[in-house]
Amino acid sequence: MRFAAISDIHGNHLALEAVLDDIAGQGIDQIVNLGDHFGGPLEAGKTADLLVSQRKMMSIRGNHDRFLLELAVQDLGTWDAPAFRQLNETHLEWVAALPQSAVFESEIFLCHGIPSSDSEHWLDTPNPALGMSLRPLADIEREAGSLEFPIMLCGHSHVSRVVRLSDGRRVINPGSVGCPGFKDTRAAPYVMHTGNPFAAYAIIEKQQSGDWNVTFRHVPYDHQAMAELARSKGFADWASALSTGWVN
Protein backbone atom coordinates (compact mmCIF):
# COMPACT_ATOMS: atom_id res chain seq x y z
CA MET A 1 0.00 0.00 0.00
CA ARG A 2 1.32 3.42 -0.98
CA PHE A 3 -0.75 6.58 -0.85
CA ALA A 4 -0.56 10.34 -0.34
CA ALA A 5 -2.11 12.31 2.51
CA ILE A 6 -3.02 15.97 2.11
CA SER A 7 -4.72 18.45 4.41
CA ASP A 8 -5.55 22.11 5.03
CA ILE A 9 -5.66 23.41 1.47
CA HIS A 10 -7.50 26.58 2.57
CA GLY A 11 -8.46 27.78 -0.88
CA ASN A 12 -4.94 27.76 -2.29
CA HIS A 13 -5.62 26.25 -5.72
CA LEU A 14 -2.09 26.83 -7.03
CA ALA A 15 -0.61 24.87 -4.11
CA LEU A 16 -3.17 22.10 -4.62
CA GLU A 17 -2.39 21.89 -8.34
CA ALA A 18 1.34 21.61 -7.56
CA VAL A 19 0.78 18.89 -4.96
CA LEU A 20 -1.52 16.87 -7.23
CA ASP A 21 1.08 17.09 -10.01
CA ASP A 22 3.84 16.01 -7.62
CA ILE A 23 1.76 13.08 -6.35
CA ALA A 24 1.13 11.94 -9.91
CA GLY A 25 4.85 12.29 -10.64
CA GLN A 26 5.55 9.92 -7.74
CA GLY A 27 3.35 7.31 -9.41
CA ILE A 28 0.67 7.51 -6.71
CA ASP A 29 -3.03 7.36 -7.56
CA GLN A 30 -4.54 7.02 -4.07
CA ILE A 31 -5.01 10.19 -2.01
CA VAL A 32 -6.67 10.89 1.31
CA ASN A 33 -7.68 14.45 2.14
CA LEU A 34 -8.11 15.51 5.76
CA GLY A 35 -10.22 18.64 5.36
CA ASP A 36 -10.26 22.42 5.69
CA HIS A 37 -10.51 22.85 1.97
CA PHE A 38 -11.64 26.44 1.49
CA GLY A 39 -11.40 28.73 4.52
CA GLY A 40 -9.39 31.85 3.74
CA PRO A 41 -9.20 34.81 1.35
CA LEU A 42 -7.70 32.99 -1.65
CA GLU A 43 -9.46 30.99 -4.41
CA ALA A 44 -12.09 28.80 -2.75
CA GLY A 45 -14.11 28.40 -5.94
CA LYS A 46 -11.19 27.23 -8.09
CA THR A 47 -10.08 24.91 -5.29
CA ALA A 48 -13.58 23.46 -5.07
CA ASP A 49 -13.66 22.83 -8.82
CA LEU A 50 -10.41 20.87 -8.52
CA LEU A 51 -11.58 18.80 -5.56
CA VAL A 52 -15.01 17.95 -6.95
CA SER A 53 -13.28 16.51 -10.01
CA GLN A 54 -11.06 14.18 -7.94
CA ARG A 55 -13.21 11.05 -8.09
CA LYS A 56 -10.65 8.70 -6.48
CA MET A 57 -9.75 10.95 -3.55
CA MET A 58 -11.16 10.07 -0.12
CA SER A 59 -11.99 13.34 1.63
CA ILE A 60 -13.33 14.23 5.07
CA ARG A 61 -14.62 17.43 6.58
CA GLY A 62 -12.57 19.89 8.66
CA ASN A 63 -13.79 22.49 11.14
CA HIS A 64 -13.80 25.29 8.56
CA ASP A 65 -15.79 23.09 6.19
CA ARG A 66 -18.32 22.47 8.95
CA PHE A 67 -18.64 26.19 9.62
CA LEU A 68 -19.75 26.71 6.01
CA LEU A 69 -22.65 24.34 6.62
CA GLU A 70 -23.65 25.18 10.19
CA LEU A 71 -23.27 28.95 10.50
CA ALA A 72 -25.40 31.68 9.03
CA VAL A 73 -23.57 33.75 6.44
CA GLN A 74 -23.44 36.78 8.73
CA ASP A 75 -21.82 34.67 11.46
CA LEU A 76 -18.97 33.30 9.36
CA GLY A 77 -15.54 34.53 10.42
CA THR A 78 -12.95 36.42 8.42
CA TRP A 79 -11.62 33.19 6.87
CA ASP A 80 -14.90 31.55 5.95
CA ALA A 81 -17.01 34.48 4.75
CA PRO A 82 -14.70 35.18 1.75
CA ALA A 83 -14.65 31.47 0.92
CA PHE A 84 -18.42 31.09 1.14
CA ARG A 85 -18.97 33.89 -1.36
CA GLN A 86 -16.98 31.94 -3.97
CA LEU A 87 -18.74 28.60 -3.57
CA ASN A 88 -21.74 27.48 -5.58
CA GLU A 89 -24.45 24.95 -4.75
CA THR A 90 -22.50 22.04 -6.23
CA HIS A 91 -19.48 22.90 -4.08
CA LEU A 92 -21.56 23.09 -0.90
CA GLU A 93 -23.30 19.81 -1.71
CA TRP A 94 -19.87 18.20 -2.04
CA VAL A 95 -18.88 19.51 1.41
CA ALA A 96 -22.17 18.39 2.96
CA ALA A 97 -21.59 14.83 1.77
CA LEU A 98 -18.21 14.53 3.49
CA PRO A 99 -17.92 12.52 6.74
CA GLN A 100 -16.23 13.83 9.87
CA SER A 101 -13.90 10.80 9.93
CA ALA A 102 -13.26 7.76 7.76
CA VAL A 103 -11.23 4.57 7.43
CA PHE A 104 -9.04 4.02 4.38
CA GLU A 105 -8.07 0.51 3.21
CA SER A 106 -9.15 -0.94 6.60
CA GLU A 107 -5.88 0.19 8.26
CA ILE A 108 -5.81 3.98 8.13
CA PHE A 109 -7.99 6.17 10.37
CA LEU A 110 -8.69 9.70 9.11
CA CYS A 111 -9.79 12.71 11.14
CA HIS A 112 -9.16 16.42 10.93
CA GLY A 113 -8.39 17.34 14.54
CA ILE A 114 -8.75 14.52 17.07
CA PRO A 115 -11.04 11.50 16.73
CA SER A 116 -13.79 13.14 18.77
CA SER A 117 -13.48 16.74 17.51
CA ASP A 118 -12.52 18.56 14.32
CA SER A 119 -11.37 21.68 16.19
CA GLU A 120 -8.70 20.39 18.59
CA HIS A 121 -5.04 19.69 17.88
CA TRP A 122 -3.84 16.10 18.26
CA LEU A 123 -0.04 16.31 18.02
CA ASP A 124 0.50 19.98 18.81
CA THR A 125 -0.50 22.49 21.43
CA PRO A 126 -0.59 26.26 20.87
CA ASN A 127 2.25 28.04 22.62
CA PRO A 128 2.03 31.86 22.70
CA ALA A 129 5.82 32.14 22.83
CA LEU A 130 6.73 29.46 20.28
CA GLY A 131 3.69 29.04 18.06
CA MET A 132 3.14 25.27 18.22
CA SER A 133 4.79 22.73 20.51
CA LEU A 134 4.68 18.95 20.44
CA ARG A 135 2.16 17.61 22.96
CA PRO A 136 3.28 15.13 25.64
CA LEU A 137 3.06 11.52 24.52
CA ALA A 138 0.53 10.67 27.23
CA ASP A 139 -1.84 13.32 25.89
CA ILE A 140 -1.46 12.08 22.31
CA GLU A 141 -2.08 8.50 23.41
CA ARG A 142 -5.16 9.50 25.37
CA GLU A 143 -6.71 10.94 22.22
CA ALA A 144 -5.88 7.76 20.30
CA GLY A 145 -7.66 5.68 22.94
CA SER A 146 -8.48 2.18 21.79
CA LEU A 147 -8.51 2.88 18.06
CA GLU A 148 -7.08 -0.26 16.53
CA PHE A 149 -5.38 1.19 13.47
CA PRO A 150 -1.61 1.12 12.85
CA ILE A 151 -1.79 4.54 11.16
CA MET A 152 -3.98 7.45 12.28
CA LEU A 153 -3.98 10.69 10.29
CA CYS A 154 -4.90 14.21 11.37
CA GLY A 155 -4.53 17.79 10.18
CA HIS A 156 -5.63 21.10 11.72
CA SER A 157 -2.31 22.33 13.18
CA HIS A 158 -0.66 22.68 9.72
CA VAL A 159 2.55 21.17 11.18
CA SER A 160 4.11 18.11 9.52
CA ARG A 161 4.72 15.48 12.20
CA VAL A 162 4.82 11.76 12.81
CA VAL A 163 4.58 10.43 16.37
CA ARG A 164 5.09 6.78 17.30
CA LEU A 165 2.96 5.69 20.24
CA SER A 166 4.31 3.33 22.87
CA ASP A 167 2.44 0.39 21.33
CA GLY A 168 3.77 1.07 17.83
CA ARG A 169 0.78 2.87 16.36
CA ARG A 170 1.61 6.08 14.55
CA VAL A 171 -0.20 9.41 14.34
CA ILE A 172 0.74 11.47 11.29
CA ASN A 173 -0.03 15.05 10.30
CA PRO A 174 0.95 15.67 6.66
CA GLY A 175 1.13 19.45 7.12
CA SER A 176 -0.75 22.07 5.15
CA VAL A 177 -1.01 22.19 1.38
CA GLY A 178 -1.97 25.84 1.21
CA CYS A 179 -1.52 27.72 4.49
CA PRO A 180 2.01 27.61 5.99
CA GLY A 181 1.22 30.04 8.81
CA PHE A 182 -1.65 31.77 10.54
CA LYS A 183 -2.51 34.11 13.39
CA ASP A 184 -5.15 33.01 15.92
CA THR A 185 -6.54 36.03 17.78
CA ARG A 186 -9.14 34.31 19.91
CA ALA A 187 -9.13 33.99 23.73
CA ALA A 188 -5.48 32.85 23.93
CA PRO A 189 -3.79 34.45 20.90
CA TYR A 190 -0.86 32.73 19.21
CA VAL A 191 0.93 32.63 15.87
CA MET A 192 1.78 29.44 13.99
CA HIS A 193 4.33 29.45 11.21
CA THR A 194 6.30 26.66 9.59
CA GLY A 195 9.10 28.83 8.22
CA ASN A 196 8.62 27.30 4.76
CA PRO A 197 6.19 28.69 2.15
CA PHE A 198 6.04 25.54 0.02
CA ALA A 199 3.05 23.18 -0.22
CA ALA A 200 3.30 20.25 2.22
CA TYR A 201 1.97 16.72 2.05
CA ALA A 202 3.02 13.18 3.04
CA ILE A 203 3.60 9.87 1.27
CA ILE A 204 2.84 6.84 3.41
CA GLU A 205 3.89 3.33 2.39
CA LYS A 206 3.44 -0.07 3.99
CA GLN A 207 6.61 -2.08 3.59
CA GLN A 208 6.88 -5.84 3.08
CA SER A 209 7.99 -6.17 6.71
CA GLY A 210 4.66 -4.69 7.81
CA ASP A 211 6.29 -1.48 9.05
CA TRP A 212 5.41 1.92 7.63
CA ASN A 213 7.54 4.49 5.85
CA VAL A 214 6.54 8.17 6.02
CA THR A 215 8.00 10.79 3.70
CA PHE A 216 7.13 14.48 3.98
CA ARG A 217 7.34 16.47 0.77
CA HIS A 218 7.41 20.24 0.34
CA VAL A 219 6.54 21.29 -3.19
CA PRO A 220 7.54 24.63 -4.77
CA TYR A 221 4.81 26.58 -6.57
CA ASP A 222 4.03 30.22 -7.34
CA HIS A 223 3.46 31.10 -3.68
CA GLN A 224 4.27 34.75 -4.32
CA ALA A 225 1.21 35.01 -6.59
CA MET A 226 -0.99 33.75 -3.75
CA ALA A 227 0.75 36.08 -1.30
CA GLU A 228 -0.02 39.03 -3.57
CA LEU A 229 -3.65 37.93 -3.83
CA ALA A 230 -3.93 37.82 -0.03
CA ARG A 231 -2.23 41.23 0.23
CA SER A 232 -4.62 42.74 -2.31
CA LYS A 233 -7.55 41.63 -0.16
CA GLY A 234 -6.12 43.15 3.02
CA PHE A 235 -4.86 39.92 4.68
CA ALA A 236 -1.34 40.93 5.70
CA ASP A 237 -0.75 37.88 7.90
CA TRP A 238 -1.72 35.52 5.07
CA ALA A 239 0.50 37.46 2.67
CA SER A 240 3.46 37.14 5.01
CA ALA A 241 2.95 33.40 5.58
CA LEU A 242 2.46 32.63 1.91
CA SER A 243 5.46 34.71 0.89
CA THR A 244 8.01 33.50 3.44
CA GLY A 245 6.51 30.82 5.68
CA TRP A 246 6.60 33.28 8.58
CA VAL A 247 3.82 35.45 10.01
CA ASN A 248 5.24 38.89 10.76
N, C-alpha and C positions, 0 to 999 in steps of 0.2 A: 504494500500500500504506500502510495506517495501522493501527497496532495498539498495544496497551498491554503493558507489561512490569511484572510484579510480582515480589517476592522476599521471603524472610525474614518470613513471617507469624507464626511462632512462637506459634501457638495463640491469637492475638488475633482472635477471631471478630467483635468489634464493629468493629475496624479494617478487616478484610476486607470486611464488609458495606458499610461506608462507601465503600471503594475500588471495589467492584463497582458500587455505585449511581452513583458519580461517572463511572466508565468508560462505563456505559450512557448517562448524561446527556450525554457527549461524542459520542454516536452511534457508539461503537466496539463491535464484536462479536467481535473477535479479540484474545485474550489469551495471552501466554506467561508461565509461572510458573517461577521459577528455583530453587525448593526451600527447604528448612528450614521446613516447614509447621507443625510441632507443638511442637518442643522448648521447654519453659518451664513455668511454674506456672499458666498461664491456663486456656483452654477448648479443649484439643486435640480433644475429641470433637465439640463444636459446629463447630469449624473443619473437621474432617474431613467432617462431614455436608455442609457447604457445598461443599467442594472436589469430593467424589465426585459431586455433582449437576451440576458444570460440564462438560458433555459436549463443548463446543467449545474448552475451554482446553487448550493444550499445556503439560504440566508435566514437570519433571525432578526428580531426587532431589538433596537437599543432604546435607551431612555428618551433620547431626542425624537426618535421615530414615534414612540408612544405619545409624547406630548402633542404631536401633530394630529393625533386621533382623539385624544381625550380633552384637550383644552379648547376653549372658545378662541377665535382668532384674536380678539382683543387682549387675551390673557397670555398669548405666546410671548416668550422672552425675546431678547435682542438677537439670539441665534436663530430661533425657529420661525419668527414672523417673516424675515426675508425669504427663508426657504419655502414657507407655505405659499407665498405669493407666486412662486415659480412652478408649483406642482399642479397638474391637472387631475381630473377624476381617475384616469387610468393609473397614474402614479400612486394616488392615495389608496386605491383599491389594492394595489400590489403591497403597500405597507400593511394594510389591514389584514391581509392574508398571512402575514408572517407570524410564526410562533415566538414566544418569549425565550424558549430554549429548544434544543433538538439533540438528536443522537445521529452521528454520521458513521456509517459502516460498522455499526454495533459496538464500536470500541472508543469512539470519540464523543465526549460530551461538550456541547456548545452552549454558552451563555454570554451575555454582554457584560454584566458586572460580577455578581456572585450568583450561585444557583437559585437563591431565593429572592433576588432583587436585581433590577437592571440599573440601579443608580448608586451602587456601592462598589468600592474598589476591592478586588480580591488580593492582588499581590502587592499593592502599594498603599501608602497612607499619605495624605497631604501633610506637608511640613512647611509652615510659613517661611522658615529660614532657608530651606533647601529645595522646595518645590514638591518633589515626591521622594519618599523613602521606602525601602523594602520593608514589608510588614514582618513581624516575628513569625517563625515557622509555626508555632502553636496556633496563632490566629488564622493562618492560611489553611492549616489542617482542619481547624474547626469548621470553616466554611465548606470544605470538601466533604466533611461528614462521612457517610457510608456509601457515597457514590462509587460504584464498582466499575470504574473505567480507568484504563491505564493512562489515558491522555484526556485532560480537561482544558478547554480553551475559554478565554475571556478577553474582553477588550476594556473600554471605558477610561483607563488611565492614560492611554496613548504611549505607554512605555513598553518597549520590547523586553520581555523577561521570560525565562524558564526557571521554574522552581521544582526541585525533586523533593517529594514528601518522604517521610521516614519509612514508609512501606513501599516505596518505589514508584508510586503514581507521580505523574508530572502535571503541573498547571502551567500553561503557556499563554502569554499575551503576545500577539504578533506585532504590536505597535500600531501606529496610525498611518493609513494610506495618505490622508490629506490634510492633517492638522498637527504639525510638529510642536505646537506650544499653545497655551491658552492662559487666560487670566480669569480666576474665579473670584468674584467680588461679593459672594454671599456672606453668611454669618461669620465664618472664619476664613478671611481672604487668603489666597495663596496664588502663586504663579507656577505653572508647569512648563518646562521647556526641555527638549531633547538635545539641543545644541547641533542639530543636523536637519537641514530643510528638505532632505530627500524623502521619497515615498517609501514607507516601511511595510514589509509583510514577512511571513515565515513559510518555509517549506518543511514539511514534517514527513518523515519516511520510516516505515517499519522495516527493520533489517531482518535478515534470515535468522539471526539469533533470537529474535523476539524483542530485542531492545529497540529504542527509538532514537533517530537522529533528527536534530532540530537545527535548521540553518536560517538565520535572519538575513534578509536582503534589504538594501537601501538603494532605491532606484532613482537616478537623476531624471529630471524632467524640467519643463520651463516654469520653475517655481517663481521666478521673478514676475512672470506675467500674472500669476495668481496673486502675488503680493501687491502688484499695482492695482489689480481689480479691487482687492480689499481696501487699499488706501483710498481709491476713488470713491468708495462708499462710506468712508469715515471710520473704518475699523483699523486703528493704528496698531493695536496689539496683534491682530491677525496679520497685518502687513509685515510687522517685525518678525513674527514667527515663521511665516512663509518665506521671507527673504533670507533669513540667517539661521533659523532654528532656535533663536532666542527671543524672548519677550522682553522688550526694553521699556 
